[in-house]
């Protein structure tokens, strides 16, 4: 029998260490969502609001990741597709909100933005450290790493936005960064969906050939 019939699949997240890492990151994201969403209302920052929504989305999607660990490749790929679609929806929502505030918004509070973005960056760097050993795997595992990596990049961008708002006393840097983060969400969504579709196709093929393996 050919060795290619039942090829070794990539890491699917089915380990106690990975689940513990995910629960740790879920807790970090949940706490930071409440911190940042509160700060976004106080400061009027769209960039902070976008980042807060990202923390919330990560808490939900990482929980989904844990729920499908150990399931079939097709089920894990479908979960990743859900994450990719959610990320795209969030990105489009942030873009619409950014355009609205570009036309109607005031100048956000740079001090609150800076302090909160600093806390968020520290939280996401902690998450990166927790998950860096699990950055490779199937689409479900890979999507977690992509989201976490993008979060850290987004926090750095928010720090630059806070500096720009303080420097020129204008909402434009905040809105530019919010738009950048929305684009980052959409790009991440494309990466996740592409990988998930490949895994989904492989899962269907594996199901069809299971009896011969």
ABEGO torsion letter per residue (X at the ends): XBAAABBBBBBAGBBAAAAAAAAAAAAAAAAAAAAAAAAAAAAGBAAAAAAAAAAAAAAAAAAAAAAABGBBAAAAAAAAAAAAAAAAAAAAAAAAAAAAAAAABBBBBAAAAAAAAAAAAAAAAAAAAAAAAAABEBAAAAAAAAAAAAAAAAAAAAAAAAAAAAAAGBAAAAAAAAAAAAAAAAAAAAAAAAAAAAAAAAAAAAAAAAAAX
